[in-house]
Amino acid sequence: MANKRTAPRKRRLRKAPGAATPAAVRAAPGKAIPGITPASGGLGNIRDSIDAIDARIHALLNERARYAQLVGISKSESGKAVDYYRPEREAEVLRLALERNQGPLRNEEIARLFREIMSACLAQQEPLKVAFLGPEGTFTQAAVLKHFGSSVRALPLPAIDEVFHEVEGGIADFGVVPIENSSEGTVNHTLDMFLSSALKICGEVELRINHHLMGKMTGTDAVKRVCAHAQALAQCRGWLDEQLPDVERVAVASNAEGARRARDERGTAAIASRAAAEIYGLNLLAHEIEDRQDNTTRFLVVGRKLFSASGADRTTLLVSGVNTDDAGALFRLLEPLAEHRVNMTRIESRPSRKRLWDYVFFIDIEGHVNDPPVAKALAALEERASLFKVLGSYPRAVL
């Protein structure tokens, strides 16, 4: 027989003043329900009010899911999530949620909760398949979860070009790849893939990056080599120079690959995420060793089509002139942007691969291709360009 002091106490659900009971919520889903206020009179009443709120939230979540089903039915006979996934709509929902937020939950928490709600609703018929630069435990996987939520089927792949190929072949619905870091610049391999790929940019993710040193050893004295992606090694260069100046640095395909080597090789440590340490069973030897506290990586979401405007968008272009080594060649390409007051936020040059010392330019501008000023500027730019390609018009990262 259970001890009286340890036996669980069955609590009757008491209705707080102005609160709807779970039974009432279940009886009339979708109808307006009076707001629930914290109950007075002790912890038991407060918990009862929380239970009533939970029931209300649960009913509303199921009601939202039913409406999401109707959206899918109205837009697609196949019932596949990719056919009615709309990144511009999801960005709008997140922005509205942040505008409404008055605390105490932080904006980051609100955005994460609404992202998971949308992810679960979208996955009712079939989850999205999202390829990413793997293996598991990479920051790119974290970017997948931040952008798409947990109700997707994530497909880890060993190289950026394989991510593109899986999406091009229809095996994956979307792909997520790194494009630039706030301190170390562009991931050129990703840029170069757009020279030959027909994929479009459908979204972007900004992810705050914290690097940790990890290994099977218990202290840094036993570290003989450090394995990580070249970008991670560069982002932690100052810390490594100061703390492990004589340790070999080995660049590998991904931070998660470095974590796998640290698991399997004596004397090897890795620089990776906290999640990678948990996945590969490694000890955290040093925390947050990145040289800059604001270290952030931007990722691109690639897919097979362009989407509509969300109201706060970015457009990425691939352009080139007839002779890029002529005086004023770049100025002539960019002049229409200034004339139509379109803001350019980024430009990168890469070899065209057509002839020596000939270049193409990757340009980010504010706005969507369907915005009138942008459309006019791009029409004028296209007339001056020997190569003109809209790589994507997509919602700017919400957080």
C-alpha positions as CSV (number, residue, x, y, z in Angstrom):
1,M,0.0,0.0,0.0
2,A,1.4,3.4,-0.9
3,N,2.4,5.7,1.9
4,K,-0.2,8.5,2.3
5,R,2.4,11.2,2.0
6,T,3.8,9.8,-1.3
7,A,0.6,8.6,-3.0
8,P,-0.4,10.8,-5.9
9,R,-3.3,13.2,-5.0
10,K,-6.2,13.2,-7.5
11,R,-7.1,16.8,-8.1
12,R,-10.6,17.9,-9.2
13,L,-10.4,20.4,-12.0
14,R,-11.7,23.6,-10.6
15,K,-12.8,26.4,-13.0
16,A,-11.0,29.6,-12.3
17,P,-13.0,32.8,-12.5
18,G,-13.6,33.6,-16.2
19,A,-11.9,30.4,-17.3
20,A,-13.3,27.8,-19.7
21,T,-13.1,24.2,-18.6
22,P,-11.5,21.5,-20.9
23,A,-14.9,20.0,-21.4
24,A,-16.3,23.3,-22.6
25,V,-13.3,23.7,-25.0
26,R,-13.8,20.2,-26.4
27,A,-17.6,20.8,-26.8
28,A,-17.2,23.9,-28.9
29,P,-13.8,24.0,-30.7
30,G,-13.4,27.1,-32.8
31,K,-15.8,29.3,-30.8
32,A,-14.6,32.3,-28.9
33,I,-13.7,31.4,-25.4
34,P,-13.3,33.9,-22.6
35,G,-9.7,34.6,-21.6
36,I,-8.3,32.6,-18.7
37,T,-6.9,34.5,-15.8
38,P,-4.6,33.1,-13.1
39,A,-6.7,31.7,-10.2
40,S,-6.3,33.0,-6.7
41,G,-6.3,30.8,-3.6
42,G,-3.2,28.7,-3.8
43,L,-1.0,26.5,-6.0
44,G,-3.8,24.0,-6.7
45,N,-6.0,26.6,-8.3
46,I,-3.1,28.0,-10.4
47,R,-2.4,24.5,-11.7
48,D,-6.1,24.0,-12.5
49,S,-6.0,27.2,-14.5
50,I,-2.9,25.9,-16.4
51,D,-4.7,22.7,-17.2
52,A,-7.6,24.6,-18.6
53,I,-5.3,26.8,-20.7
54,D,-3.5,23.6,-22.0
55,A,-6.8,22.1,-23.0
56,R,-7.7,25.3,-24.8
57,I,-4.3,25.4,-26.6
58,H,-4.7,21.8,-27.6
59,A,-8.2,22.3,-29.1
60,L,-6.9,25.3,-31.0
61,L,-3.9,23.4,-32.3
62,N,-6.1,20.7,-33.7
63,E,-8.4,23.2,-35.2
64,R,-5.4,24.9,-36.9
65,A,-4.3,21.5,-38.2
66,R,-7.8,20.9,-39.7
67,Y,-7.6,24.2,-41.6
68,A,-4.1,23.3,-42.8
69,Q,-5.6,20.1,-44.2
70,L,-8.1,22.2,-46.1
71,V,-5.3,24.3,-47.6
72,G,-3.6,21.2,-48.8
73,I,-6.8,19.8,-50.3
74,S,-7.6,23.0,-52.1
75,K,-4.1,23.3,-53.6
76,S,-3.0,19.8,-54.5
77,E,-4.6,16.6,-55.6
78,S,-1.4,14.7,-54.9
79,G,-1.4,15.6,-51.2
80,K,2.4,16.1,-51.1
81,A,3.6,18.7,-48.7
82,V,6.0,20.3,-51.2
83,D,3.1,21.2,-53.5
84,Y,1.6,23.5,-50.9
85,Y,4.6,24.6,-48.9
86,R,4.7,28.4,-49.1
87,P,7.8,30.0,-47.4
88,E,6.4,33.5,-48.0
89,R,3.3,32.6,-46.0
90,E,5.3,31.0,-43.2
91,A,7.5,34.2,-43.0
92,E,4.4,36.3,-42.7
93,V,3.0,34.1,-39.9
94,L,6.3,34.4,-38.0
95,R,6.5,38.2,-38.4
96,L,2.9,38.6,-37.2
97,A,3.7,36.4,-34.1
98,L,6.6,38.5,-33.2
99,E,4.6,41.7,-33.7
100,R,2.0,40.4,-31.3
101,N,4.5,39.2,-28.7
102,Q,4.5,41.2,-25.5
103,G,6.3,38.6,-23.3
104,P,7.2,37.1,-21.0
105,L,8.3,34.6,-23.7
106,R,11.2,35.9,-25.8
107,N,10.9,36.4,-29.6
108,E,13.2,33.5,-30.2
109,E,11.0,31.2,-28.2
110,I,7.8,32.4,-29.9
111,A,9.3,32.0,-33.3
112,R,10.5,28.5,-32.5
113,L,7.0,27.5,-31.1
114,F,5.2,28.8,-34.2
115,R,7.7,27.2,-36.5
116,E,7.0,23.8,-34.9
117,I,3.3,24.3,-35.1
118,M,3.5,25.1,-38.9
119,S,5.9,22.2,-39.4
120,A,3.6,19.7,-37.7
121,C,0.6,20.9,-39.6
122,L,2.3,20.7,-42.9
123,A,3.6,17.2,-42.2
124,Q,0.1,15.7,-41.7
125,Q,0.0,14.2,-45.2
126,E,3.7,13.6,-45.8
127,P,6.7,15.3,-44.3
128,L,9.0,17.5,-46.4
129,K,12.3,15.8,-47.4
130,V,15.2,18.2,-46.8
131,A,18.7,17.4,-47.8
132,F,21.6,19.1,-45.9
133,L,25.3,19.1,-45.6
134,G,25.9,16.3,-43.0
135,P,26.6,14.1,-41.2
136,E,24.2,14.5,-38.3
137,G,25.3,17.1,-35.8
138,T,26.4,19.8,-38.2
139,F,25.3,23.4,-37.9
140,T,23.6,23.0,-41.3
141,Q,21.3,20.4,-39.6
142,A,20.5,23.0,-36.9
143,A,19.6,25.4,-39.7
144,V,17.2,22.9,-41.2
145,L,15.4,22.6,-37.9
146,K,15.3,26.3,-37.3
147,H,13.8,27.0,-40.8
148,F,11.6,23.9,-41.3
149,G,10.9,22.7,-37.7
150,S,11.2,19.1,-36.5
151,S,8.4,17.5,-38.5
152,V,10.6,17.0,-41.6
153,R,12.6,14.1,-42.9
154,A,16.2,15.4,-42.8
155,L,18.6,13.8,-45.3
156,P,22.3,14.2,-44.3
157,L,24.7,14.2,-47.3
158,P,28.5,14.3,-47.4
159,A,29.0,17.2,-49.8
160,I,27.3,20.4,-51.0
161,D,27.1,19.2,-54.6
162,E,25.3,16.1,-53.5
163,V,22.7,18.3,-51.7
164,F,22.1,20.1,-55.0
165,H,21.9,16.9,-57.0
166,E,19.3,15.3,-54.6
167,V,17.0,18.3,-54.9
168,E,17.5,18.5,-58.7
169,G,16.6,14.8,-59.0
170,G,13.4,15.2,-56.9
171,I,14.7,12.9,-54.2
172,A,14.7,15.8,-51.7
173,D,12.1,18.6,-51.8
174,F,14.5,21.2,-50.6
175,G,18.2,21.5,-49.6
176,V,20.0,23.6,-47.0
177,V,23.6,24.7,-47.6
178,P,25.9,27.3,-46.0
179,I,26.6,30.4,-48.0
180,E,28.6,32.9,-45.8
181,N,30.0,33.5,-42.3
182,S,30.0,36.9,-40.6
183,S,33.7,36.7,-39.9
184,E,35.2,34.3,-42.6
185,G,33.1,35.3,-45.6
186,T,31.7,33.3,-48.5
187,V,31.5,29.5,-48.9
188,N,32.7,29.5,-52.5
189,H,31.6,25.9,-53.2
190,T,28.0,26.9,-52.7
191,L,28.3,29.9,-55.0
192,D,30.0,27.8,-57.8
193,M,27.1,25.3,-57.8
194,F,24.7,28.0,-59.0
195,L,26.8,28.4,-62.2
196,S,25.5,25.1,-63.5
197,S,22.4,24.3,-61.4
198,A,18.9,25.3,-62.3
199,L,17.8,25.3,-58.6
200,K,16.3,28.5,-57.1
201,I,16.9,30.0,-53.7
202,C,13.7,29.7,-51.7
203,G,14.8,31.1,-48.3
204,E,17.6,31.9,-45.9
205,V,18.5,31.1,-42.4
206,E,20.8,33.0,-40.0
207,L,22.2,30.9,-37.2
208,R,24.3,32.1,-34.3
209,I,27.4,29.8,-34.2
210,N,29.0,28.6,-30.9
211,H,32.0,26.4,-31.3
212,H,33.2,24.0,-28.6
213,L,36.3,21.9,-28.4
214,M,35.5,18.2,-27.7
215,G,37.2,14.8,-27.5
216,K,37.4,11.5,-25.7
217,M,40.1,12.9,-23.4
218,T,39.4,14.8,-20.2
219,G,41.8,17.7,-20.8
220,T,43.5,19.7,-23.5
221,D,46.9,18.4,-22.6
222,A,46.2,15.1,-24.4
223,V,45.1,16.8,-27.6
224,K,47.5,16.1,-30.5
225,R,45.4,17.3,-33.4
226,V,42.2,19.3,-33.9
227,C,39.8,18.3,-36.8
228,A,37.1,20.6,-38.1
229,H,35.8,22.2,-41.2
230,A,38.2,24.9,-42.6
231,Q,35.7,27.6,-41.8
232,A,35.4,26.5,-38.2
233,L,39.2,26.4,-37.8
234,A,39.4,29.9,-39.2
235,Q,36.6,31.2,-36.9
236,C,38.6,29.8,-33.9
237,R,42.1,30.8,-35.1
238,G,42.8,33.2,-32.3
239,W,41.8,30.8,-29.5
240,L,43.8,28.0,-31.1
241,D,46.9,30.2,-31.5
242,E,46.7,31.1,-27.8
243,Q,45.6,27.9,-26.2
244,L,46.9,25.1,-28.5
245,P,49.7,26.7,-30.5
246,D,51.6,23.5,-31.2
247,V,48.6,21.3,-32.0
248,E,48.1,20.1,-35.6
249,R,45.0,21.5,-37.3
250,V,43.3,19.2,-39.8
251,A,40.6,20.5,-42.2
252,V,37.8,17.9,-42.9
253,A,34.5,17.9,-44.8
254,S,32.4,19.0,-41.9
255,N,32.6,19.6,-38.1
256,A,30.5,16.4,-37.6
257,E,33.1,14.5,-39.5
258,G,35.7,16.0,-37.2
259,A,33.6,14.8,-34.2
260,R,33.5,11.3,-35.6
261,R,37.3,11.2,-35.9
262,A,37.6,12.5,-32.4
263,R,35.5,9.6,-31.2
264,D,37.5,7.1,-33.1
265,E,41.1,8.4,-33.0
266,R,43.4,8.6,-30.0
267,G,44.7,12.2,-29.4
268,T,42.2,13.8,-31.8
269,A,39.8,16.6,-30.7
270,A,37.2,18.3,-32.8
271,I,35.6,21.8,-33.0
272,A,31.8,21.4,-33.4
273,S,28.4,22.1,-31.9
274,R,27.2,20.9,-28.5
275,A,24.8,18.6,-30.3
276,A,27.7,16.9,-32.0
277,A,29.3,16.2,-28.6
278,E,26.1,14.5,-27.5
279,I,25.7,12.5,-30.7
280,Y,29.3,11.2,-30.8
281,G,29.7,10.8,-27.0
282,L,32.5,13.3,-26.6
283,N,33.6,15.4,-23.6
284,L,33.4,19.2,-23.9
285,L,36.9,20.4,-23.2
286,A,36.3,24.2,-23.9
287,H,33.2,26.2,-24.5
288,E,32.4,28.9,-27.0
289,I,35.9,29.2,-28.5
290,E,34.9,31.3,-31.5
291,D,37.0,34.5,-31.8
292,R,33.9,36.7,-32.3
293,Q,30.9,36.7,-30.0
294,D,28.6,37.6,-32.9
295,N,29.8,34.7,-35.1
296,T,26.9,34.0,-37.4
297,T,26.5,31.8,-40.5
298,R,23.9,32.4,-43.2
299,F,22.4,29.4,-45.0
300,L,20.4,29.2,-48.2
301,V,17.3,27.0,-48.8
302,V,17.4,25.7,-52.4
303,G,14.4,24.3,-54.3
304,R,13.0,23.9,-57.8
305,K,10.8,27.0,-58.1
306,L,10.4,30.7,-57.3
307,F,7.8,31.8,-54.8
308,S,5.7,34.9,-54.3
309,A,6.6,38.0,-52.3
310,S,6.3,38.0,-48.5
311,G,6.7,41.8,-48.0
312,A,10.2,41.7,-46.7
313,D,12.3,39.9,-49.3
314,R,15.8,39.5,-50.8
315,T,16.7,38.7,-54.4
316,T,19.9,37.1,-55.5
317,L,21.3,37.6,-59.0
318,L,24.0,36.0,-61.2
319,V,25.2,38.5,-63.8
320,S,28.2,39.3,-66.0
321,G,29.2,41.8,-68.6
322,V,30.6,41.3,-72.1
323,N,34.1,42.1,-71.1
324,T,34.5,42.2,-67.3
325,D,38.1,43.6,-67.6
326,D,36.9,46.8,-69.4
327,A,37.0,50.0,-67.5
328,G,33.6,50.7,-65.9
329,A,32.1,47.3,-66.7
330,L,30.9,46.7,-63.2
331,F,29.6,50.2,-62.9
332,R,27.5,49.8,-66.0
333,L,25.9,46.7,-64.6
334,L,25.1,48.2,-61.2
335,E,23.9,51.6,-62.4
336,P,20.3,50.6,-62.9
337,L,20.1,49.6,-59.3
338,A,21.1,53.1,-58.2
339,E,18.8,54.7,-60.7
340,H,15.7,52.9,-59.3
341,R,16.9,53.2,-55.7
342,V,17.3,49.4,-55.2
343,N,19.6,48.7,-52.3
344,M,22.4,46.2,-53.0
345,T,23.5,44.4,-49.8
346,R,26.2,42.0,-51.1
347,I,28.4,41.3,-54.1
348,E,30.8,38.5,-54.8
349,S,32.9,37.7,-57.9
350,R,33.8,34.3,-59.1
351,P,35.7,33.0,-62.2
352,S,33.3,32.5,-65.1
353,R,35.1,29.3,-66.1
354,K,34.8,30.4,-69.7
355,R,38.1,32.1,-70.2
356,L,41.0,33.4,-68.2
357,W,40.4,36.4,-65.9
358,D,36.7,36.6,-66.8
359,Y,34.3,36.9,-63.9
360,V,30.6,36.6,-62.9
361,F,29.0,38.5,-60.1
362,F,26.6,37.2,-57.4
363,I,24.6,40.1,-56.1
364,D,22.0,40.4,-53.3
365,I,19.5,43.2,-53.4
366,E,16.6,44.1,-51.2
367,G,13.1,43.4,-52.5
368,H,11.3,40.9,-54.6
369,V,11.5,40.5,-58.4
370,N,7.8,41.5,-58.6
371,D,8.2,44.7,-56.7
372,P,7.9,47.5,-59.3
373,P,11.2,49.3,-58.6
374,V,13.1,46.0,-58.6
375,A,11.4,44.8,-61.8
376,K,12.4,48.0,-63.6
377,A,15.9,47.9,-62.4
378,L,16.4,44.3,-63.4
379,A,14.9,44.9,-66.8
380,A,17.5,47.6,-67.4
381,L,20.3,45.5,-65.9
382,E,19.4,42.5,-68.1
383,E,19.8,44.7,-71.3
384,R,23.4,45.5,-70.3
385,A,24.4,42.0,-69.2
386,S,25.8,39.1,-71.2
387,L,24.7,36.8,-68.4
388,F,21.6,37.5,-66.3
389,K,19.9,35.0,-64.0
390,V,17.6,35.4,-61.0
391,L,18.8,32.8,-58.6
392,G,15.9,33.5,-56.2
393,S,13.5,36.0,-54.6
394,Y,12.8,34.8,-51.1
395,P,11.8,36.0,-47.5
396,R,14.6,37.5,-45.5
397,A,15.5,35.6,-42.3
398,V,12.9,36.5,-39.6
399,L,15.4,36.0,-36.7
